[in-house]
Amino acid sequence: MQIGVIAAEGYFPLITVKALQSRGYRVITVALQGLANDELSKYSDLFEWINIGKAGEIIDFLKKNNVKEVILTGKVPKKIIFEREKIKPDLRAIKMLFSAKLRGDNELLKIVEKELFKEGIKIACLSEFCPELLTTQGVLTRRKPTKEEWKDIEYGFRIAKKIGELDIGQTVVVKERSVIAVEAIEGTDETILRAGSFVKNSVVVKVSKPQQDLKLDPPAAGVDTIIIMGKANAKVLALEAEKTFLIERDKVIEKADEFNITVVGVKQS
């Protein structure tokens, strides 16, 4: 058994590759230059650095190694589509980019999926291989939400789904049923920090977009999220249960307990 991995920024790609190898898969990794972690090479059976803009080169590498399924993992900063000199797009990538009617994450990833499918490569969902990485329903930490925080969680969940429907972002920060910050191009961490410059003891809500295919852009949180919340004096992290990946769950809970932060998995009612 073998599977391809296209790895971007953060620790999640390393968790992904290790989990796949532990299940007996031969892992063929495309590491996106300037984004992926060097350590991935130690846990991959075949490893290649390729610039994110070299769509043709990425596809050729996967085809050459008979990859039929690939998992997309890690964070690609949204601003990168405006950094043409950095990503150095090839002709294939330029055609893909300009075929997009909109430049939202979901639209662009659908184009990537279509391009890979034309070459006989299917994008697989990590949750099918490693369901244990998904957030479970319920309170995961020692500290539980207060009644007021539960109201903010419910409110924030509805708002996050609305901005997700518009393909804007996945995260909102709320307090006392007021929206403090909405995620856009800056990403989750910066959204939380921005909210922290206005209020303390806020509630951070992260969900999947209503139209979202989890194999393309799964929402994820990890220890770094908790550390950022600590800096921003945020109090609750609410994640959509069974649709959000929780990276290194035990470490997340340990760090959250240390900072007296609540982590809770919430299902849409």
Protein Blocks (a to p, Z undefined) as FASTA:
>chain_A
ZZdddddedjklmmmmmmmmmnopacdddddehkacfklmmmpfbdcdddfklmmlmmmm
mmmnopabdcdedjddfklmmmmmlnopafklmmmmmmpmbfcfklmmmmmmmmmmmnop
acddfklmmmmlpccedjfbfbdcdfklmmmmmmmmmmmmmmmmnomamcdcdeehiafb
dcdfkojmlmmmmmmmmbghiacdddddfklcfklmpcdddfklmmmmmmnopabdcdde
hiaccehkllmmmmmmmnopacdddddZZ
